[in-house]
Structures are given as C-alpha cells and as structure tokens.
Amino acid sequence: MKLAWTTPADAPAMAAVHSQAFEAGWKAEDFSALMEGAGVFGLLAGDGPMLGVILCRVAAGEVEVLTVGVAPAARRQGVARALMAAALEAAREAGAETVFLEVAVDNAAAAAFYAGLGFRRAGLRRGYYDRGVEGRADALVMRLDLANA
C-alpha cells in the first residue's frame, strides 16, 4: 500500500475517501480550505483506489488529528495504522510533543485502536458530533505524548 502526501489539489480524492468512511463525509471544499492553513498536512493511502485519508494540524508543539478515515472495504488491513504511523513521524519531525484527537464515545473500535497506539483519555466534548435526526454525540478527547510513544 502506497502513502502519498497531499496538497490542496488532492481535496477531491480526500473527500471521496472520507465520504466512504463517514456518513457525513467532508466535502472537497472543506479539505481544500483546511489544506491551505498553516501547519496542516495530510496523507492518502492506496494503490489506485484510495483506501484511507488522514489530515492533521501542527501548532505550538502539538498536533491535532483533524480526521482519519478508511473505506469500509479496506478496514482491518493496516491502512489506519500506516496513516497514523506516518502522521506521528511527521509530527515528531515538526517538533510536536503531544498529539490530540477526538473520537465518538460510541465508536469503541476506533477508541480501542487509538488506545493501542498509546493514546489516553484526556477529556470529553459533549455534543461534539452532529448525528442529524439522531441528535448529537459526545466525543472522547484522546492524547498521546510523543516522547512516550
């Protein structure tokens, strides 16, 4: 599986993967706007069809994982692990000491995956995710200290 660093021109491909991974996937315009921001970097995974995407932002010694998603057909095949490993290495190279992310409290598989990478609970954001007619869902804030990872 190939990993490729993204540019704003990759926003349509990033959005296509994201829309497979999430019910309310981000639009190409969302990715493009974020990619124009300072300290933002992303990766796409795949050898032809794109299988996964990650987007992160570095600021003040911290990295925020803005999103990571894997197409359903490619899950449990190491795509998310490869994306996270590359992003964490980029974070270290950028001088970051800490990584933060949010995961829906009802997404036990993702929370367990992040815990397996060394992330620990740092807080809770009530009503963080908009679930449409289902209402809002809380997000677990997770933190990884890169020095200990």
Residue, then its C-alpha position, 0 to 999 in steps of 0.5 A: m500500500k502506497l502513502a502519498w502526501t497531499t496538497p490542496a489539489d488532492a481535496p477531491a480524492m480526500a473527500a471521496v475517501h472520507s465520504q466512504a468512511f463517514e456518513a457525513g463525509w467532508k466535502a472537497e471544499d472543506f479539505s481544500a480550505l483546511m489544506e491551505g492553513a498553516g501547519v496542516f498536512g495530510l496523507l492518502a493511502g492506496d494503490g489506485p483506489m484510495l483506501g484511507v485519508i488522514l489530515c492533521r494540524v501542527a501548532a505550538g508543539e502539538v498536533e491535532v488529528l483533524t480526521v482519519g478515515v478508511a473505506p469500509a472495504a479496506r478496514r482491518q488491513g493496516v491502512a489506519r495504522a500506516l496513516m497514523a504511523a506516518a502522521l506521528e513521524a511527521a509530527r515528531e519531525a515538526g517538533a510536536e510533543t503531544v498529539f490530540l484527537e477526538v473520537a465518538v464515545d460510541n465508536a469503541a473500535a476506533a477508541a480501542f485502536y487509538a488506545g493501542l497506539g498509546f493514546r489516553r483519555a484526556g477529556l470529553r466534548r459533549g455534543y461534539y458530533d452532529r448525528g442529524v435526526e439522531g441528535r448529537a454525540d459526545a466525543l472522547v478527547m484522546r492524547l498521546d505524548l510523543a516522547n512516550a510513544 
